[in-house]
């Protein structure tokens, strides 16, 4: 039996290539016609692009039709025989690889049967009268995936024939995938272009938990990083579970949100996870008709429509990627057959002011073209960083300017993109790893999109993103110094604290990155909400993983990491938000909180103790008494109720710190959905001015009359200060007296709504002090 398919072949004007190894008998080989279909496919695939280029796809389809290849069965047979032959010829250990390939093809055989994919669906695509690219784009996910696999196999086939050792073969069939986003790199294996297997993140030289991919899709439990907190300043990590078509967002064992995985875009901040939803219908598994946005149980009556193919069309109003209470930005423009087209505008609401600005234009292919305004993904009211520059066919080109305010002209950073859309030359840019306290800029050089040479924090004095806090707390700045090589940090990196008063610099931390950009050896690290010298941690890294004992400066908090960088045993944790603190004590098993955990939470001289239990999966379960700090430092609130495997269920009550006063609460029905009568606290509820909302939920949507009530300090009773009504779809209707953002106890905004949209003029109304 013959296992190779190499031969001397000339196609049109192409060069004649002799691919026969010396041990192959050409005449005997040519008798085996069943194994020759790959030769033509190989030549057709030499210039095959990874994207769906129409000409390349048509070449592929024609050759497949000529050889009557309408399934993956023959491809599997040929590949397995090639590997079996290489085992014998080169004496290679390939059994594990062959087993993986068989499992791979079995998986797709099951998918074809499950989704009723015709065995000969490829034959049906080859029609000279149709737009092949458009036809393939309209195919269901698994049919498109099969075509992509065939393309990848053809691209790798000739190299597989030449491979003589196991490492070469592994790199061709299972190449490593690297995907960069901000300061995070996702790394893991692929099989013929599909991400498949265990993936990890590299974050600033540290290996962190990722998750598992199965044939291009995330499955099971993942860890995601860089999620913005409620304050839009701190960044946190969350667990995200992919399970049987559902996605669950999990924070510290609590399921914050559960939604359908279909067409879901990963949410980027805690507010979106808690409050964002959609109202619309599905038809045959596709979105159909009008879809409207739900925010905090309220139907905003914005969104747009899907056609019968599940494509967006007509006028759409979409939310900014990091939309929240403090980043109320909407994008408005047209869709045609699922692609953005024409001019799009930005609408930004801050207090009573609405700012409307042009974003830019999309060309006929749905790609950005010409001058564009783009917001930094962490844009919010107090840090309005944005960028302006040119696009050419969807690629950034030339100089891009970084501005601190959306309507400002002052350029604080930026640099040049080359014709390939890669950063080049000197850049001044926002350091993504140091977002929490200030707008920290860093300066250095790029070469073909990679950082090179020495980079340092910008010493030019700029306005702090958080200068409205300057009267309340010190705004110490920290600076960092070190070198980049091939886009990664290498060698010694040091952190310095710049004191506000005397402008002196003090070395407070740092360590060494190896030549691969991974942290190694002894490190002194800054706590993520660093404000003073007590908030540094000491410990060891080995190949980017924490191991052994890690402690803070006082040695009160900390615990032990095992050799895989996973927390084990007893840990004492700390978390500070401005002047508030949160101390926790309990057990970790393989990185999961297990059993009883005890929490102390408070501010100033006031504190409270709470506790709850985590099950063996690290999910909150049973009775819990948990602490929440409504505006970080001025009021500690206790929530008490039950969890069922991470979901809040049944009746939940809200108390003050000492549990002397009942402040509110309500009932959760299945899977953490609010229902019935609720009393909710304003997000800035605190001891001097208590503001709450009284009203009704129906399956998670606000309906009927909702009242806004206020109680001043030393007052006995709450008095109504505003409110209004929702219809049965959760949209505001009629006359409303609503709270003005950032001035919730002083001013109301009054006006009328129709189906969730403002009508006429809205005015500011001062609240009477006697309330």
N, C-alpha and C positions, 0 to 999 in steps of 0.2 A: 504493500500500500504506500502511496506517495503522500507526503505531508506538506511539502513546500509547493508554492505556485509560481516560482520565479521563471522567467523565460525571456528570450530576446524578442522584442516587439517594437514595431514602428507605427505610430499613429499620425497620419498626415505628415506634417513637416517636423515632427519631434525627433530628437536624437535617438538612435538605436542604443538600447541599454541591455547588456547581458547580465541578468540577475541570477543565473544559475551558479550555485556552489559547485566545486569540482566533483563532488561525490554523486551528483545527480545525473542519471542517464536521461538525456533529453528525449530520446525516441520513446522510451517507456513512459516517460512523464506525459507526453502528448496524447497517449492513449487514454489518459484519465481526464475526460472532458468535464466531469462533474466538478472539478476543482479549479476550473479556469475562469469562472465569472469574476473573480477578484482582480484579474489582471486589467481588464478594461475599466473596472471601477476605480482601480488605483490610478490609472492615467487620467481619468476624468476628475479625480479628486485632488490632483496635485496643486491646483490653484483654488481649491474650495475654501471659501471664507467661512469663518465661524458664524457670521450673521446670515440671515436668509437672503442672500443675493439671488435675485430672480433667475439669472442665467445659470449660475452654479446649481441651483435647485433643479432647474429643468434638465440640465445635463445628468444630474444624479437620477432623476425620475426616469429619464429615457433609458439609461443603461440598466436600471433595475427592471424595467419592463421588458427590455430585450432578453434578459436572462431569466425572466419569469420569477424574480425574487420578490415574493409578496409577504414574507414573514422573516423573523430573525432566526429561524431554525437552521437554514443553511450556513448563515454567518457563524452561529455557535459551533456547528460541526467543523467548519474550516478552522476556526481559531483553536479549538481544542486539539485538533490533529496537528496543527503547527507546534503547539506547546509540547505535545507528546513526543513529536519528532526531535525537538530541541533537547528534551530530557535525555534521549538516547545519544544524540550526536555529541552534545557538549557535557553530558553527565551532570545535569542540573537537577536540583531539588525544587520541583515546580508543582508538587501535588497540592500544596495549600492554595497556590494561585489558581490552579485548575478548578479546585472545589469552589473558590469564590466566584469564578466565572460562571460555573454551572448554576450556582445560587442566583447570580445576577440575571441570567436568562430565564430561569424558572420564575423569578419575581415578575418579569414582564409577560411571561406566558399567562400567569394568574391575572395580571391587570387586563390583558386583552380579553380574557374570558369574562371577568367581572364587569367590564365596561362595554361588553358586546362590540368590541372593535373588529370589523371584518378583516379576515386574514389577508385579503387582497385590496385593502383600502389604498395602498400606494398606487396600484394600477389605475384606480379611479381618478387619481389626481392628474394623470398625464393626459391633458386635453389642450390642444394648441389654441383653442378659442378662449381659454380661461386665464385669468391673472393668477399664476401659480403662487406667487408670494402672498397675495391676498387670501387665496384659498387656504394655504397652510396656516396663516395667522388666525383664521377662523376655526381651525380644527380644535377639538377638545385637547386638554392638557396632555394626556398620555399618548395620543397620536402624534402630536408635535414632538414629544419627548423621544419617541421611537425614531422619527426622522433624524433628530439631532444625534442620536446614538450612532445611526448608520453613517452619518457624515463624519463623526469623530473616528469611527473604526477605519474608514477609508483614508482619512488623513494620517493615521498611525500605521497603516498596513505595511507599507514599504519598509519603514524603519523596523517594524517587528521582524520582517524577513531577515534583516541584516544583524539583528541583535544576537550576541553570543554569550551573554551572562545574565544572571537573574536580576541584577540591579538595573540593567538597561531595560529589561522587560517590565519590571515593576514600575519604573519611571514612565514608561509609555502607556501602560494600562491604568496605573494608579498614581498619576502625577499629583503633587501637593498643590492645593489651592490656597492662595493668599489674597485676602481682600482687605484693603485699608479704608478706614473711616475715622477721620479726625485722629486722635491719638491711640486708636485701637486697631489691631491687626487680627483678623480671623484666619486661622490656619487649620487645615485638615485635608484628608485624602479625597480623591475623586476616582471614578471609574468611567472611562470613556466620556469625560466632560461633565458627568453628573457628580455633584458633591455627595459623598457616601462614607459614613463612618464617624468617628469621634473628632470633634472640633474643639479647639481651645482659642482663647483670646490672649494676645500679648498687649498689655497696657503699660506703657512707659517702662519697658524692660522687665515686666513681671508677668509670669504665666498665670492666667486666671481661668476659672471654669467657663466652658462654653456649653456644648450640648452635642446631640447626635443628629446627623442628617441621614435620611434614607432615600436614595434615588432622587436627590435634588430638593427634598422637602424636610423641614425640621420636624422631629418627633420627640416625644418625651419631655423631660424637664431641661430648660435652658436657663442660663444666667446672662442677663443683659446689663450693660453698664452705661453711665452717663445720663440716666433719667433725671430730669429736673424735678426738684422737690416743690412743695406747696409755695415756698417763698420765692421761687424762680431764681434762687442763688445757689443753694447747695445741690450737689449731684449725688444720686444714690444708685444702688444696684437693685434689681428685682429678679425674681424667678418667673419665667414664663413657661407654662405647660401647654404642649400641643397634644391633644388627646381626642381621637375619633371625631375629627372635624371641628373641635372646639378649641378656643384659646383661653387660658386663664392667667391673669396677672396676679402674682402672689408677692406680698411684702411681709416679711417676718412671720410667715405661717398663716397670714390672712389673705383670702381671695378678694381682691379689690374689684375685679371685673371678670365676667365670663361672656364671651361672644362667639359668633360663628366664624370659623377660620376662613371661609370662602371670601376671597377678594379683600382680605383684611390687611390694612397697612399698620405696621407696628407703631404704637403710640409713644410719644416722646416726653411726656411730663405727667406727674401724678394727677394734676387737675383733669387732664383729658381721660386718664384711666378711670377716675372716679365719676366724672360727670358727663362725658361725651357719649352720645348714642345716635342711632339713625332710625327713622320711621319710614318704612316702605315695604314693597312686596317683591316676592321672587316668583318666577315662572320657569319651570323646567330647570331649576338650579341656577338661573340667571336673574340679576336684578332687572326689574321691569317697572316702567311708569315713573311716577314722581317719588323722589327720596328727599326727606327733610331731616335737618339736624336737630337733635335733642341735646340741650345743655342744662344740667342741674334739674332734670325733670321737666324742663320748659321747652316746647317746640318753637324754635326760632323762625320757622317758616322760610328757611333759605336752603339751598341745595340745587337740585335740577332734575332732569328726566333722563331715563334710559329707554332706548328703542327695543324692538323685539329681539335683537341680537345681543342685548345686554350691554350695548355701547352708549356712552354719554353723547347727548346731542343737544343743540340749542344753547340758550343762555344758562350759565351755571354761576353760583356763588359758592366758593370753597373757602375753608378755613386755612389760615396760616399753619404751617407744619407744627408749630409750638403754640398754638392758640390757647389762651387761658384768660382768667379774669384780668390779668395785668399785661396781656398782649392780645387785645381784641382787634386782630387784623384779618381782613377777608380779601380774597382775590376774586375778581369778577371778569368773565369773558365767555367766549363761544367755544363749543365743541362741534366737530363734524366727523361722524363715523368713528367716534371714540378718541379723536385727536384734537388737541387744542389748536385753535387757529385765530388769526387776526390779532388785534390789540387787546391786551389785558390791563386792568387797572387794579390799584390797591386802595382799600378803604380801611382807615385806622381810627378807632374810637378811643378817645382818652377823656374821661370825665364827660363834659357836655360837648366837647369839640370833636368834629369828624373831619379827618384829613383824607382827601382823595388825590392820588398821584398816579401817573402812568407807570406801569411796570416795564412793558416792552412788547414786541411782536413775535408771533410764531409764523414760520413759513408754511408752504403747502404740505410739507412732510411732517408738520407738527414739531419742528425744531426751532429753538430760539435763534433770532436773527437781529443784528443791529444793536443799538444801545439799550442796556437793561439796568434796572434798579433791582437789587436783590437784598433781602434781609439776612443778617446772620441768624443761624438756626436757634440761637439763644436770645434773640431780640425780645425785649419787654419794655414797659413804660420807663424804667429808670436806667436802661442801658440800650439805647436805640442804635446799635451798631448795624451799618448797612454798607453795601458795596455798589459801585457803578462802573460799567465798562462795556466792551463790545463782545458780541457773539458772532461767529461765522459758522453757519450750518450746525448749530448746537454746541459749538466748542468755544470756550473763552479764548480771547485773543488780545494781545497788546496790553496796555496799562489798565489795571483795575485799582480804583481808589477806595480806601476804607474811611468811612466817616462815622463820627460818634453819635450824630443825631440825624433822624430821617429827613428833616428839613434844613439841616446845617450844611454849610459850605466848607467847613474846616476839615481838611484831610489830615488824618492822624496816622495813616499807614497805607500799605498796598505794595504793588510791584507789577512785574511783567509776566505775561504768559507767552510762550512761543507758539508757532503755528500748529503744533500738535496739542495745544491746550495744557502744556506743562509749565509749572512755575520755573522761572529762569532769572538768574542774577540776584541782586540784593532785594530783600523783602523786609517789611515791617508788618508784623501780623499779631493777631490775638493769640496768646498762649492758651491752648485749649485745656491744659491740665491745671490751670490756676484761675478758675472762673469765680470762685466763691466770694472773694472780698472786694477785689478791685479789677478794673480793666488793665491787665498786665500785658504789655506789648513786648515782643522779642524781635531781635534784629539779627539777620544773618543772610547767607547766600544759598541759592538753589542751583542745581545743575540737572536738567532734564527731570524736573519734578521731585528731586531728592535733596534734602538738606545736606550741606557740606561745610566743613571747616568750623570755626568758632561761632557759637551763638550766645547771645547774652540778652538779659532783660533791658528794655529801653529805659534810659535814665532821664529822658525828657519828661518834664512835669506835665501831666494831663489831668483833666477833671476826673475825679473818681466816679465810677458808675453808681456808687452808693453814698454820694456826699451828703444826702439828706440824713444820714445817720451820724454825721460827724459830731454833732452836739451831744450824742448819747454815749459814744464809745470811741476808743482810739482806733485810728485807721493806719496801723502799722503796715508797711509794705515790705514784701520780701522779694529778693532778686536771686537769680540762679545763673551760674556760669559753667560752661563746659563746651566740649567739641562734638561735632557730628562727622560721621564717615559713612558714605553711601546711604544717607538718609536716616541713620540710627545714631543714638547717643553712644559715645565710647569714652573710656577713660574716666578720670575723676570729675565728678560734678558736685558743686558746693552750693548750699543755700545760705543766703545772708539776710538778716533782718535789718531794715532801715527804720530807726526810731524817729518818730514824728518831730520830737523837740530839737534834738541836736544834730540830726542828719548823719549820725555815725552808723557804721555798718558792723554787725556782729555775726560771726559764723555760727549757725545754729543747726546745721545738718548737712547730709550728703553721703556719698559713697561712690563705688566704682561700677561702671558698665563694662562688660567684656566686649570683644571685637564683634560679637553678634548682636550687641545692643541689649543684652540681658544683665540684670542686676546680679552682683556676686559679692560675697564677703559681708563684712560688718557694715550696717547702714544705720544712720540716724534719720528718721523720716518725720515730716510734719504731719500732724493730725489734720484731717480734711477741712475742719473749720478753725484752723490755727489762729490763735490770738495772742498767746504768750508762751514763755519758755517751758511751761509745765506741759504743754500739749505736743510733745515730741515722743516718738517711740524708738526703742532700741532693739535690734535683732539681726539675725543672719539670713542671707540669701544664698542659695545654691542653684545655679543655672536658672535663675529667674523665679525660683520658688522659695517662699519663706519656709524656714524649718527651725525646729527647736523653740526655745523660750523667746517670746516677744513681750516687752513691758514698756509702760510709760516711765517718765522721769522719776515719778514718786514711787514706782514699783507697786502701786495699789491696784492698777488695772493691767490685764494681760492674760496670757495663757500659752499653750503649746501647739505648734504645728508639727504634723508628721512629715515623713520624707517626701510625700507627694504635695506638700503645701496645704494640707487640709487640717482644719481645727479639730482637736481631740481633747476630751476631758473637761475639767472645770475651767470656766472662763469668767472673768469680770470685765464687762464692757462699759465704755463711757461714750456719751454723746452730748455735745454742747450746742445750743442754738442761742447766740447772743448771751443773755445772762441766765438762761434756763439750763437745767441739766437733766440727764437721764442715765441712771446707773442700773446695770442689769447683771444678774448672777445666776449661772446655771450650767448644765452639761451639754457638750457637743459629742456626737458620735458620727464619725465620717462626714464632718462639715454640717450636720443638721442639729438644730436645737431639739433636745429630747427631754421629756419629763417636765417637772416643775421648774419654772423660772420666776425669780423674784425681782421686782422693779422698784426703784426709788426715783421719784420724779418731782421736780419743783423748781423754785426760783427764790432768790433772796433768802429769808429765814423760813419760808413756807415750803413744806414738802409733804409727800404722801407715799404710802407703800401699797403696791398692788402685786397681783400674781395671777398665773394661769398655767395651763399645761399644753405641751406639744405632744402629738402622737408619734408613732415610730416613723412616719413619713415626714416629720418636721412641720406638720400642719397644726394650727390651733384647734383645740377640741375641748368640749365641756364648758363649765362655768369659768368666765373670765372677768376680772376686774382690771381695766386698763386705763392708763392715764393719757390724756391729750392736753396739749398746751395751745390754746386757741390763737394767741398772737405771740407765741414764743417766750414771753417773759412776764406777762402781767396777769395771767390767770391760769390756774391748773384745774382741769376738769376731769371727772371720773366717769367712765362709761362702763356699765355692768350689764352682762347678758351672756347668752350661750353661743358657742361655735359648734358647727357640725362639719368636721373635716375641712376647716378653713372658711366655711360660709357662716355669716351671722344669721341666726334663726330666732324666731319667737320674739318675745318682748325684750326690749333694751331700754334701760333707764340712764338718765344723765344727772349727775350730782355735782355739788361743789367739792372742793378739795377735802373737806372734813366729813363729807356725806351727811351734812346737817340739813341741806336744802335740796329738794328735788327740782331740777331745772328743766327737764324735758324728756323726750324719748318717743318711742313708737314701736311698731311691729314689723318684722321682716317675715315675708313668706318664703317660698322655696328659693334656694340658691341666692340668698341675700338681697332680695327685691323688696323695697319698701311698699307698704300697703296700709290703707286706713288712715286714721287720724295721727298726725305727727306734730310734735313741737321740736323745732330745730334751732340751734344757736347760730348767730351770725359768726362768720369766720374770725372776726375781731372782737368777739364777746370778751369782756374783761370786767374786773371788779368795780370800776368806777361807773361805767355805763353798760348795762346789760341789754342787748338787743336780740330778739328772737323772732321766729316765724311760726305761726299757727295755721295749719291747713290740712288738706287730705291728699293722699296718693292713691292712685289706682294702677296696680301692677307696675310701679316704678315711675309713673307719670303724674305730675301735679294736675289736679282738677279742682273746679269750683273756687270758692273764695279763700284767699290767703291773706292773713293779717300780719302786719309788722308791728311789734310791740316793744316798748322801751321802759326800763326802770333805772332811775338815777341812783347814785350812791346815797345810802341811808333812807331810801324810800321803801315802802312796804309792798306796793302793788305795781304791776305792769299796766301801762296805758297805751292804747293804740296810737301809732304815729303815722301809719300809712298802710298800703296794701292795694289789692285789686283782685281780679278774677282770671281763671284759665278756663278754656272750653274743654270738651271731652277728649280732644287730641293733645292737650297740654300747651296750647298756644294762648298767649295773653290776649285778652279782649277788654274793650271798654276803657274806662278811666282808671289810671294807675298813679299812685303816689309811691315812688320807689326810692331806695336809698342811693345817694350819690357816692360813687366809689371813692375810697380813701377819706371820706368825710361823713361816715355813716351815722354819727349821732348829732351832727349839726345841720345837714342839708338833705332835702328831698328833691327828686326830679319828677315833675308832674306832667302828664299828657295822656293821650288816648292811643289805644292799639286796635287794629283790626286784623284778625288771624295772625297774630304774632308780629305784625309790622307796625312801626310807629306812623302815626298820622298827624300831620301838621307840626306845630312848634311845641317843643318840650322846654319847660322853664324850671329854673331853680327856685326852691321854696325853703326858707329858713324854718327850722324846727323851733317851736316855742320852748323856752327854757324851763317852764313850769312842768313840762311833761315828765 
